[in-house]
Amino acid sequence: MEPAQIDCAVSCVNGCVLGDQCPNLEYKEQASKFVQETSLDDMIAIAEEAIRKKAMQTPQWVFPEDGIAPDEL
C-alpha cells in the first residue's frame, strides 16, 4: 500500500498498517516518548487544564451563509 493512499484515521485504528513506510513515524516516537516520560498525574493535569481553557472560551456561533429559513426552525 502506498502511504498517500491511506487514511490513517480509518485504516490504522487498530495499529499502523504501513509499518516502516508510515509517514507519521516521527509522531509515533514523540507520543511513545511522552507516555514513557510523563506520569499519569501529569497527563490528567494537562487534560484538566485543556478542559478548563475550552470551558472558559466564549461560544463560537456558526451561521449558514444563506441564513435559516423560517420553515427550518
HTML snippet that shows the backbone in 3Dmol.js (N, CA, C, O; Angstrom):
<script src="https://3Dmol.org/build/3Dmol-min.js"></script>
<div id="view" style="width:600px;height:400px;position:relative"></div>
<script>
const pdb = `
ATOM      1  N   MET A   1       0.839  -1.185   0.000  1.00  0.00           N
ATOM      2  CA  MET A   1       0.000   0.000   0.000  1.00  0.00           C
ATOM      3  C   MET A   1       0.877   1.239   0.000  1.00  0.00           C
ATOM      4  O   MET A   1       1.932   1.273   0.633  1.00  0.00           O
ATOM      5  N   GLU A   2       0.429   2.240  -0.712  1.00  0.00           N
ATOM      6  CA  GLU A   2       1.148   3.500  -0.774  1.00  0.00           C
ATOM      7  C   GLU A   2       0.711   4.399   0.385  1.00  0.00           C
ATOM      8  O   GLU A   2      -0.481   4.492   0.678  1.00  0.00           O
ATOM      9  N   PRO A   3       1.661   5.059   1.045  1.00  0.00           N
ATOM     10  CA  PRO A   3       1.314   5.943   2.158  1.00  0.00           C
ATOM     11  C   PRO A   3       0.326   7.040   1.767  1.00  0.00           C
ATOM     12  O   PRO A   3      -0.486   7.460   2.591  1.00  0.00           O
ATOM     13  N   ALA A   4       0.387   7.510   0.515  1.00  0.00           N
ATOM     14  CA  ALA A   4      -0.507   8.585   0.082  1.00  0.00           C
ATOM     15  C   ALA A   4      -1.946   8.109  -0.063  1.00  0.00           C
ATOM     16  O   ALA A   4      -2.865   8.928  -0.077  1.00  0.00           O
ATOM     17  N   GLN A   5      -2.159   6.800  -0.171  1.00  0.00           N
ATOM     18  CA  GLN A   5      -3.496   6.258  -0.382  1.00  0.00           C
ATOM     19  C   GLN A   5      -4.186   5.865   0.924  1.00  0.00           C
ATOM     20  O   GLN A   5      -5.342   5.442   0.905  1.00  0.00           O
ATOM     21  N   ILE A   6      -3.506   5.997   2.033  1.00  0.00           N
ATOM     22  CA  ILE A   6      -4.027   5.540   3.320  1.00  0.00           C
ATOM     23  C   ILE A   6      -4.617   6.705   4.109  1.00  0.00           C
ATOM     24  O   ILE A   6      -4.000   7.765   4.212  1.00  0.00           O
ATOM     25  N   ASP A   7      -5.797   6.509   4.657  1.00  0.00           N
ATOM     26  CA  ASP A   7      -6.380   7.443   5.616  1.00  0.00           C
ATOM     27  C   ASP A   7      -6.118   6.833   6.994  1.00  0.00           C
ATOM     28  O   ASP A   7      -6.848   5.949   7.443  1.00  0.00           O
ATOM     29  N   CYS A   8      -5.073   7.316   7.652  1.00  0.00           N
ATOM     30  CA  CYS A   8      -4.644   6.725   8.925  1.00  0.00           C
ATOM     31  C   CYS A   8      -5.752   6.714   9.970  1.00  0.00           C
ATOM     32  O   CYS A   8      -5.844   5.777  10.762  1.00  0.00           O
ATOM     33  N   ALA A   9      -6.590   7.739   9.982  1.00  0.00           N
ATOM     34  CA  ALA A   9      -7.661   7.812  10.976  1.00  0.00           C
ATOM     35  C   ALA A   9      -8.636   6.657  10.833  1.00  0.00           C
ATOM     36  O   ALA A   9      -9.298   6.284  11.801  1.00  0.00           O
ATOM     37  N   VAL A  10      -8.734   6.087   9.637  1.00  0.00           N
ATOM     38  CA  VAL A  10      -9.660   4.981   9.392  1.00  0.00           C
ATOM     39  C   VAL A  10      -8.925   3.645   9.389  1.00  0.00           C
ATOM     40  O   VAL A  10      -9.328   2.705  10.075  1.00  0.00           O
ATOM     41  N   SER A  11      -7.851   3.567   8.616  1.00  0.00           N
ATOM     42  CA  SER A  11      -7.165   2.291   8.401  1.00  0.00           C
ATOM     43  C   SER A  11      -6.318   1.834   9.578  1.00  0.00           C
ATOM     44  O   SER A  11      -6.122   0.634   9.768  1.00  0.00           O
ATOM     45  N   CYS A  12      -5.819   2.762  10.360  1.00  0.00           N
ATOM     46  CA  CYS A  12      -4.864   2.411  11.412  1.00  0.00           C
ATOM     47  C   CYS A  12      -5.475   2.455  12.815  1.00  0.00           C
ATOM     48  O   CYS A  12      -4.756   2.640  13.797  1.00  0.00           O
ATOM     49  N   VAL A  13      -6.775   2.289  12.911  1.00  0.00           N
ATOM     50  CA  VAL A  13      -7.447   2.342  14.212  1.00  0.00           C
ATOM     51  C   VAL A  13      -6.895   1.287  15.161  1.00  0.00           C
ATOM     52  O   VAL A  13      -6.730   1.551  16.352  1.00  0.00           O
ATOM     53  N   ASN A  14      -6.610   0.106  14.652  1.00  0.00           N
ATOM     54  CA  ASN A  14      -6.106  -0.992  15.484  1.00  0.00           C
ATOM     55  C   ASN A  14      -4.596  -1.159  15.374  1.00  0.00           C
ATOM     56  O   ASN A  14      -4.057  -2.191  15.774  1.00  0.00           O
ATOM     57  N   GLY A  15      -3.914  -0.164  14.842  1.00  0.00           N
ATOM     58  CA  GLY A  15      -2.468  -0.220  14.678  1.00  0.00           C
ATOM     59  C   GLY A  15      -2.090   0.174  13.263  1.00  0.00           C
ATOM     60  O   GLY A  15      -2.894   0.045  12.340  1.00  0.00           O
ATOM     61  N   CYS A  16      -0.882   0.648  13.096  1.00  0.00           N
ATOM     62  CA  CYS A  16      -0.407   1.119  11.801  1.00  0.00           C
ATOM     63  C   CYS A  16      -0.351  -0.025  10.798  1.00  0.00           C
ATOM     64  O   CYS A  16       0.180  -1.095  11.098  1.00  0.00           O
ATOM     65  N   VAL A  17      -0.901   0.200   9.606  1.00  0.00           N
ATOM     66  CA  VAL A  17      -0.903  -0.825   8.565  1.00  0.00           C
ATOM     67  C   VAL A  17       0.281  -0.676   7.615  1.00  0.00           C
ATOM     68  O   VAL A  17       0.516  -1.554   6.785  1.00  0.00           O
ATOM     69  N   LEU A  18       1.033   0.424   7.722  1.00  0.00           N
ATOM     70  CA  LEU A  18       2.152   0.667   6.815  1.00  0.00           C
ATOM     71  C   LEU A  18       3.501   0.245   7.380  1.00  0.00           C
ATOM     72  O   LEU A  18       4.462   0.088   6.627  1.00  0.00           O
ATOM     73  N   GLY A  19       3.585   0.065   8.668  1.00  0.00           N
ATOM     74  CA  GLY A  19       4.859  -0.330   9.270  1.00  0.00           C
ATOM     75  C   GLY A  19       5.917   0.740   9.098  1.00  0.00           C
ATOM     76  O   GLY A  19       5.700   1.898   9.454  1.00  0.00           O
ATOM     77  N   ASP A  20       7.076   0.353   8.548  1.00  0.00           N
ATOM     78  CA  ASP A  20       8.202   1.277   8.389  1.00  0.00           C
ATOM     79  C   ASP A  20       7.960   2.345   7.333  1.00  0.00           C
ATOM     80  O   ASP A  20       8.700   3.327   7.284  1.00  0.00           O
ATOM     81  N   GLN A  21       6.952   2.186   6.490  1.00  0.00           N
ATOM     82  CA  GLN A  21       6.651   3.173   5.454  1.00  0.00           C
ATOM     83  C   GLN A  21       5.726   4.283   5.960  1.00  0.00           C
ATOM     84  O   GLN A  21       5.393   5.200   5.209  1.00  0.00           O
ATOM     85  N   CYS A  22       5.320   4.207   7.196  1.00  0.00           N
ATOM     86  CA  CYS A  22       4.375   5.174   7.757  1.00  0.00           C
ATOM     87  C   CYS A  22       4.970   6.588   7.731  1.00  0.00           C
ATOM     88  O   CYS A  22       6.080   6.798   8.220  1.00  0.00           O
ATOM     89  N   PRO A  23       4.244   7.555   7.167  1.00  0.00           N
ATOM     90  CA  PRO A  23       4.747   8.928   7.149  1.00  0.00           C
ATOM     91  C   PRO A  23       4.645   9.611   8.518  1.00  0.00           C
ATOM     92  O   PRO A  23       5.144  10.723   8.692  1.00  0.00           O
ATOM     93  N   ASN A  24       4.009   8.959   9.476  1.00  0.00           N
ATOM     94  CA  ASN A  24       3.812   9.551  10.799  1.00  0.00           C
ATOM     95  C   ASN A  24       4.691   8.923  11.874  1.00  0.00           C
ATOM     96  O   ASN A  24       4.389   9.058  13.060  1.00  0.00           O
ATOM     97  N   LEU A  25       5.767   8.243  11.495  1.00  0.00           N
ATOM     98  CA  LEU A  25       6.636   7.593  12.481  1.00  0.00           C
ATOM     99  C   LEU A  25       7.201   8.591  13.488  1.00  0.00           C
ATOM    100  O   LEU A  25       7.355   8.274  14.667  1.00  0.00           O
ATOM    101  N   GLU A  26       7.505   9.784  13.020  1.00  0.00           N
ATOM    102  CA  GLU A  26       8.046  10.813  13.910  1.00  0.00           C
ATOM    103  C   GLU A  26       7.065  11.090  15.055  1.00  0.00           C
ATOM    104  O   GLU A  26       7.475  11.217  16.210  1.00  0.00           O
ATOM    105  N   TYR A  27       5.791  11.182  14.737  1.00  0.00           N
ATOM    106  CA  TYR A  27       4.781  11.473  15.751  1.00  0.00           C
ATOM    107  C   TYR A  27       4.566  10.280  16.671  1.00  0.00           C
ATOM    108  O   TYR A  27       4.288  10.446  17.859  1.00  0.00           O
ATOM    109  N   LYS A  28       4.694   9.092  16.126  1.00  0.00           N
ATOM    110  CA  LYS A  28       4.563   7.879  16.936  1.00  0.00           C
ATOM    111  C   LYS A  28       5.671   7.841  17.988  1.00  0.00           C
ATOM    112  O   LYS A  28       5.425   7.513  19.149  1.00  0.00           O
ATOM    113  N   GLU A  29       6.882   8.177  17.575  1.00  0.00           N
ATOM    114  CA  GLU A  29       8.014   8.203  18.503  1.00  0.00           C
ATOM    115  C   GLU A  29       7.823   9.287  19.566  1.00  0.00           C
ATOM    116  O   GLU A  29       8.121   9.070  20.740  1.00  0.00           O
ATOM    117  N   GLN A  30       7.328  10.451  19.150  1.00  0.00           N
ATOM    118  CA  GLN A  30       7.087  11.533  20.106  1.00  0.00           C
ATOM    119  C   GLN A  30       6.026  11.127  21.126  1.00  0.00           C
ATOM    120  O   GLN A  30       6.169  11.394  22.319  1.00  0.00           O
ATOM    121  N   ALA A  31       4.966  10.483  20.650  1.00  0.00           N
ATOM    122  CA  ALA A  31       3.895  10.051  21.553  1.00  0.00           C
ATOM    123  C   ALA A  31       4.398   8.994  22.524  1.00  0.00           C
ATOM    124  O   ALA A  31       4.079   9.040  23.712  1.00  0.00           O
ATOM    125  N   SER A  32       5.181   8.043  22.030  1.00  0.00           N
ATOM    126  CA  SER A  32       5.726   6.998  22.901  1.00  0.00           C
ATOM    127  C   SER A  32       6.634   7.598  23.969  1.00  0.00           C
ATOM    128  O   SER A  32       6.587   7.203  25.134  1.00  0.00           O
ATOM    129  N   LYS A  33       7.460   8.556  23.558  1.00  0.00           N
ATOM    130  CA  LYS A  33       8.367   9.210  24.499  1.00  0.00           C
ATOM    131  C   LYS A  33       7.567   9.973  25.560  1.00  0.00           C
ATOM    132  O   LYS A  33       7.898   9.927  26.745  1.00  0.00           O
ATOM    133  N   PHE A  34       6.518  10.670  25.130  1.00  0.00           N
ATOM    134  CA  PHE A  34       5.674  11.417  26.065  1.00  0.00           C
ATOM    135  C   PHE A  34       5.041  10.483  27.086  1.00  0.00           C
ATOM    136  O   PHE A  34       5.043  10.778  28.281  1.00  0.00           O
ATOM    137  N   VAL A  35       4.500   9.359  26.627  1.00  0.00           N
ATOM    138  CA  VAL A  35       3.842   8.405  27.526  1.00  0.00           C
ATOM    139  C   VAL A  35       4.845   7.807  28.505  1.00  0.00           C
ATOM    140  O   VAL A  35       4.524   7.614  29.678  1.00  0.00           O
ATOM    141  N   GLN A  36       6.053   7.512  28.038  1.00  0.00           N
ATOM    142  CA  GLN A  36       7.072   6.915  28.896  1.00  0.00           C
ATOM    143  C   GLN A  36       7.586   7.897  29.950  1.00  0.00           C
ATOM    144  O   GLN A  36       7.876   7.505  31.080  1.00  0.00           O
ATOM    145  N   GLU A  37       7.698   9.180  29.572  1.00  0.00           N
ATOM    146  CA  GLU A  37       8.335  10.155  30.454  1.00  0.00           C
ATOM    147  C   GLU A  37       7.362  10.975  31.303  1.00  0.00           C
ATOM    148  O   GLU A  37       7.797  11.709  32.191  1.00  0.00           O
ATOM    149  N   THR A  38       6.065  10.866  31.052  1.00  0.00           N
ATOM    150  CA  THR A  38       5.088  11.693  31.750  1.00  0.00           C
ATOM    151  C   THR A  38       4.243  10.820  32.671  1.00  0.00           C
ATOM    152  O   THR A  38       3.707   9.792  32.258  1.00  0.00           O
ATOM    153  N   SER A  39       4.138  11.247  33.914  1.00  0.00           N
ATOM    154  CA  SER A  39       3.339  10.466  34.864  1.00  0.00           C
ATOM    155  C   SER A  39       1.851  10.619  34.543  1.00  0.00           C
ATOM    156  O   SER A  39       1.435  11.583  33.900  1.00  0.00           O
ATOM    157  N   LEU A  40       1.072   9.660  34.997  1.00  0.00           N
ATOM    158  CA  LEU A  40      -0.372   9.705  34.776  1.00  0.00           C
ATOM    159  C   LEU A  40      -0.982  10.943  35.432  1.00  0.00           C
ATOM    160  O   LEU A  40      -1.891  11.560  34.877  1.00  0.00           O
ATOM    161  N   ASP A  41      -0.484  11.302  36.603  1.00  0.00           N
ATOM    162  CA  ASP A  41      -0.980  12.506  37.281  1.00  0.00           C
ATOM    163  C   ASP A  41      -0.732  13.759  36.438  1.00  0.00           C
ATOM    164  O   ASP A  41      -1.587  14.640  36.358  1.00  0.00           O
ATOM    165  N   ASP A  42       0.453  13.830  35.806  1.00  0.00           N
ATOM    166  CA  ASP A  42       0.755  14.976  34.946  1.00  0.00           C
ATOM    167  C   ASP A  42      -0.148  14.991  33.715  1.00  0.00           C
ATOM    168  O   ASP A  42      -0.591  16.057  33.289  1.00  0.00           O
ATOM    169  N   MET A  43      -0.426  13.818  33.138  1.00  0.00           N
ATOM    170  CA  MET A  43      -1.318  13.740  31.975  1.00  0.00           C
ATOM    171  C   MET A  43      -2.723  14.195  32.346  1.00  0.00           C
ATOM    172  O   MET A  43      -3.380  14.893  31.574  1.00  0.00           O
ATOM    173  N   ILE A  44      -3.178  13.799  33.521  1.00  0.00           N
ATOM    174  CA  ILE A  44      -4.503  14.214  33.986  1.00  0.00           C
ATOM    175  C   ILE A  44      -4.534  15.724  34.190  1.00  0.00           C
ATOM    176  O   ILE A  44      -5.519  16.376  33.841  1.00  0.00           O
ATOM    177  N   ALA A  45      -3.469  16.284  34.751  1.00  0.00           N
ATOM    178  CA  ALA A  45      -3.401  17.732  34.956  1.00  0.00           C
ATOM    179  C   ALA A  45      -3.419  18.470  33.617  1.00  0.00           C
ATOM    180  O   ALA A  45      -4.064  19.511  33.493  1.00  0.00           O
ATOM    181  N   ILE A  46      -2.719  17.941  32.622  1.00  0.00           N
ATOM    182  CA  ILE A  46      -2.713  18.547  31.286  1.00  0.00           C
ATOM    183  C   ILE A  46      -4.120  18.523  30.696  1.00  0.00           C
ATOM    184  O   ILE A  46      -4.581  19.513  30.128  1.00  0.00           O
ATOM    185  N   ALA A  47      -4.796  17.388  30.833  1.00  0.00           N
ATOM    186  CA  ALA A  47      -6.157  17.253  30.301  1.00  0.00           C
ATOM    187  C   ALA A  47      -7.120  18.195  31.018  1.00  0.00           C
ATOM    188  O   ALA A  47      -7.960  18.825  30.375  1.00  0.00           O
ATOM    189  N   GLU A  48      -7.007  18.297  32.337  1.00  0.00           N
ATOM    190  CA  GLU A  48      -7.884  19.188  33.099  1.00  0.00           C
ATOM    191  C   GLU A  48      -7.673  20.641  32.693  1.00  0.00           C
ATOM    192  O   GLU A  48      -8.635  21.402  32.591  1.00  0.00           O
ATOM    193  N   GLU A  49      -6.429  21.027  32.461  1.00  0.00           N
ATOM    194  CA  GLU A  49      -6.131  22.396  32.030  1.00  0.00           C
ATOM    195  C   GLU A  49      -6.729  22.664  30.653  1.00  0.00           C
ATOM    196  O   GLU A  49      -7.274  23.741  30.417  1.00  0.00           O
ATOM    197  N   ALA A  50      -6.633  21.702  29.749  1.00  0.00           N
ATOM    198  CA  ALA A  50      -7.211  21.865  28.412  1.00  0.00           C
ATOM    199  C   ALA A  50      -8.730  22.006  28.490  1.00  0.00           C
ATOM    200  O   ALA A  50      -9.317  22.823  27.780  1.00  0.00           O
ATOM    201  N   ILE A  51      -9.359  21.217  29.345  1.00  0.00           N
ATOM    202  CA  ILE A  51     -10.811  21.301  29.518  1.00  0.00           C
ATOM    203  C   ILE A  51     -11.193  22.652  30.115  1.00  0.00           C
ATOM    204  O   ILE A  51     -12.173  23.266  29.695  1.00  0.00           O
ATOM    205  N   ARG A  52     -10.421  23.112  31.090  1.00  0.00           N
ATOM    206  CA  ARG A  52     -10.696  24.408  31.720  1.00  0.00           C
ATOM    207  C   ARG A  52     -10.591  25.540  30.699  1.00  0.00           C
ATOM    208  O   ARG A  52     -11.446  26.424  30.660  1.00  0.00           O
ATOM    209  N   LYS A  53      -9.543  25.513  29.873  1.00  0.00           N
ATOM    210  CA  LYS A  53      -9.377  26.546  28.847  1.00  0.00           C
ATOM    211  C   LYS A  53     -10.533  26.522  27.859  1.00  0.00           C
ATOM    212  O   LYS A  53     -11.050  27.572  27.476  1.00  0.00           O
ATOM    213  N   LYS A  54     -10.936  25.332  27.447  1.00  0.00           N
ATOM    214  CA  LYS A  54     -12.043  25.198  26.496  1.00  0.00           C
ATOM    215  C   LYS A  54     -13.339  25.729  27.104  1.00  0.00           C
ATOM    216  O   LYS A  54     -14.122  26.384  26.416  1.00  0.00           O
ATOM    217  N   ALA A  55     -13.570  25.454  28.377  1.00  0.00           N
ATOM    218  CA  ALA A  55     -14.791  25.908  29.041  1.00  0.00           C
ATOM    219  C   ALA A  55     -14.810  27.428  29.213  1.00  0.00           C
ATOM    220  O   ALA A  55     -15.883  28.030  29.261  1.00  0.00           O
ATOM    221  N   MET A  56     -13.643  28.046  29.307  1.00  0.00           N
ATOM    222  CA  MET A  56     -13.558  29.492  29.507  1.00  0.00           C
ATOM    223  C   MET A  56     -13.730  30.278  28.207  1.00  0.00           C
ATOM    224  O   MET A  56     -13.977  31.483  28.247  1.00  0.00           O
ATOM    225  N   GLN A  57     -13.603  29.617  27.057  1.00  0.00           N
ATOM    226  CA  GLN A  57     -13.742  30.302  25.776  1.00  0.00           C
ATOM    227  C   GLN A  57     -15.190  30.721  25.553  1.00  0.00           C
ATOM    228  O   GLN A  57     -16.127  30.054  25.994  1.00  0.00           O
ATOM    229  N   THR A  58     -15.344  31.833  24.864  1.00  0.00           N
ATOM    230  CA  THR A  58     -16.697  32.252  24.511  1.00  0.00           C
ATOM    231  C   THR A  58     -17.212  31.360  23.387  1.00  0.00           C
ATOM    232  O   THR A  58     -16.430  30.898  22.557  1.00  0.00           O
ATOM    233  N   PRO A  59     -18.507  31.115  23.354  1.00  0.00           N
ATOM    234  CA  PRO A  59     -19.062  30.259  22.300  1.00  0.00           C
ATOM    235  C   PRO A  59     -18.836  30.864  20.916  1.00  0.00           C
ATOM    236  O   PRO A  59     -18.922  32.080  20.740  1.00  0.00           O
ATOM    237  N   GLN A  60     -18.553  30.027  19.959  1.00  0.00           N
ATOM    238  CA  GLN A  60     -18.374  30.454  18.579  1.00  0.00           C
ATOM    239  C   GLN A  60     -19.608  30.032  17.795  1.00  0.00           C
ATOM    240  O   GLN A  60     -19.827  28.843  17.559  1.00  0.00           O
ATOM    241  N   TRP A  61     -20.403  30.997  17.400  1.00  0.00           N
ATOM    242  CA  TRP A  61     -21.624  30.697  16.665  1.00  0.00           C
ATOM    243  C   TRP A  61     -21.316  30.644  15.179  1.00  0.00           C
ATOM    244  O   TRP A  61     -20.616  31.507  14.648  1.00  0.00           O
ATOM    245  N   VAL A  62     -21.835  29.640  14.522  1.00  0.00           N
ATOM    246  CA  VAL A  62     -21.643  29.489  13.086  1.00  0.00           C
ATOM    247  C   VAL A  62     -23.015  29.542  12.431  1.00  0.00           C
ATOM    248  O   VAL A  62     -23.891  28.727  12.720  1.00  0.00           O
ATOM    249  N   PHE A  63     -23.184  30.511  11.549  1.00  0.00           N
ATOM    250  CA  PHE A  63     -24.453  30.664  10.857  1.00  0.00           C
ATOM    251  C   PHE A  63     -24.285  30.275   9.390  1.00  0.00           C
ATOM    252  O   PHE A  63     -23.248  30.570   8.794  1.00  0.00           O
ATOM    253  N   PRO A  64     -25.271  29.626   8.804  1.00  0.00           N
ATOM    254  CA  PRO A  64     -25.194  29.297   7.383  1.00  0.00           C
ATOM    255  C   PRO A  64     -25.171  30.574   6.547  1.00  0.00           C
ATOM    256  O   PRO A  64     -25.765  31.582   6.929  1.00  0.00           O
ATOM    257  N   GLU A  65     -24.485  30.529   5.405  1.00  0.00           N
ATOM    258  CA  GLU A  65     -24.383  31.705   4.546  1.00  0.00           C
ATOM    259  C   GLU A  65     -25.747  32.193   4.079  1.00  0.00           C
ATOM    260  O   GLU A  65     -25.965  33.398   3.959  1.00  0.00           O
ATOM    261  N   ASP A  66     -26.662  31.273   3.817  1.00  0.00           N
ATOM    262  CA  ASP A  66     -27.982  31.635   3.307  1.00  0.00           C
ATOM    263  C   ASP A  66     -28.973  31.924   4.420  1.00  0.00           C
ATOM    264  O   ASP A  66     -30.141  32.193   4.142  1.00  0.00           O
ATOM    265  N   GLY A  67     -28.547  31.876   5.648  1.00  0.00           N
ATOM    266  CA  GLY A  67     -29.449  32.087   6.762  1.00  0.00           C
ATOM    267  C   GLY A  67     -30.267  30.842   7.055  1.00  0.00           C
ATOM    268  O   GLY A  67     -30.013  29.773   6.500  1.00  0.00           O
ATOM    269  N   ILE A  68     -31.235  30.987   7.916  1.00  0.00           N
ATOM    270  CA  ILE A  68     -32.106  29.874   8.284  1.00  0.00           C
ATOM    271  C   ILE A  68     -33.515  30.218   7.821  1.00  0.00           C
ATOM    272  O   ILE A  68     -34.064  31.256   8.193  1.00  0.00           O
ATOM    273  N   ALA A  69     -34.088  29.356   7.021  1.00  0.00           N
ATOM    274  CA  ALA A  69     -35.449  29.571   6.541  1.00  0.00           C
ATOM    275  C   ALA A  69     -36.425  29.373   7.694  1.00  0.00           C
ATOM    276  O   ALA A  69     -36.200  28.511   8.544  1.00  0.00           O
ATOM    277  N   PRO A  70     -37.511  30.158   7.742  1.00  0.00           N
ATOM    278  CA  PRO A  70     -38.478  30.035   8.844  1.00  0.00           C
ATOM    279  C   PRO A  70     -39.050  28.627   8.991  1.00  0.00           C
ATOM    280  O   PRO A  70     -39.352  28.201  10.106  1.00  0.00           O
ATOM    281  N   ASP A  71     -39.201  27.906   7.891  1.00  0.00           N
ATOM    282  CA  ASP A  71     -39.761  26.558   7.989  1.00  0.00           C
ATOM    283  C   ASP A  71     -38.757  25.544   8.529  1.00  0.00           C
ATOM    284  O   ASP A  71     -39.130  24.402   8.799  1.00  0.00           O
ATOM    285  N   GLU A  72     -37.494  25.933   8.693  1.00  0.00           N
ATOM    286  CA  GLU A  72     -36.468  25.032   9.226  1.00  0.00           C
ATOM    287  C   GLU A  72     -36.367  25.126  10.746  1.00  0.00           C
ATOM    288  O   GLU A  72     -35.647  24.344  11.368  1.00  0.00           O
ATOM    289  N   LEU A  73     -37.070  26.058  11.339  1.00  0.00           N
ATOM    290  CA  LEU A  73     -36.988  26.243  12.787  1.00  0.00           C
ATOM    291  C   LEU A  73     -37.766  25.243  13.524  1.00  0.00           C
ATOM    292  O   LEU A  73     -37.795  25.268  14.755  1.00  0.00           O
TER     293      LEU A  73
END
`;
const viewer = $3Dmol.createViewer("view");
viewer.addModel(pdb, "pdb");
viewer.setStyle({}, {cartoon: {color: "spectrum"}});
viewer.zoomTo();
viewer.render();
</script>
